[in-house]
């Protein structure tokens, strides 16, 4: 069982609010990812990190930012939430030695 | 053209039958291939991974890879109602992972 945690699980906020979605893993994985998934659609990569102080934008940066100050922690911040940000956000991690990604339980975000 | 293509289904099979799920990918340089199971409202859970051409079996699951045809499949033998979920095909090309939209499987008791 993967030890990767996301909070909050569910969030309903108003347009224009700043929010941070938390993701932590206790496996010591150096690589971490944020994906966005809408119902019936594929996962879209938003951001990824290959280690501390390393972050890259994916295909769908979604007007969000990430930081990687500690190996185990990879938070995602939306500076000004919009209804188009309503989606499920999935965090994943993997070690550099293997290709298997482990996913957190996800955060379901609704922006009104 | 999408990197990974799957038939969205829904695919319905009776309990005890074999479910066959298919996936094609566009990047010939793809190195690793994965099948994830995702229950409604939940996160993806790894079922199988395969790196080499041929078959790989794990319990009731068999992954098949044909790199020449850029095709990967998942067979589920003795399907159970608990197998009802969406199955995502994922491909690693370079340092990136690409996911299909998933195939919805329903196993009818």
Interface residues (C-beta under 8 A of the other chain):
Chain A: X33 X35 X40 X41 X42 X43 X45 X90 X99 X100 X101 X102 X103 X104 X105 X106 X108
Chain B: X2 X4 X8 X31 X32 X34 X41 X42 X43 X44 X45 X46 X49 X88 X90 X92 X96 X97 X98 X99 X100 X101 X102
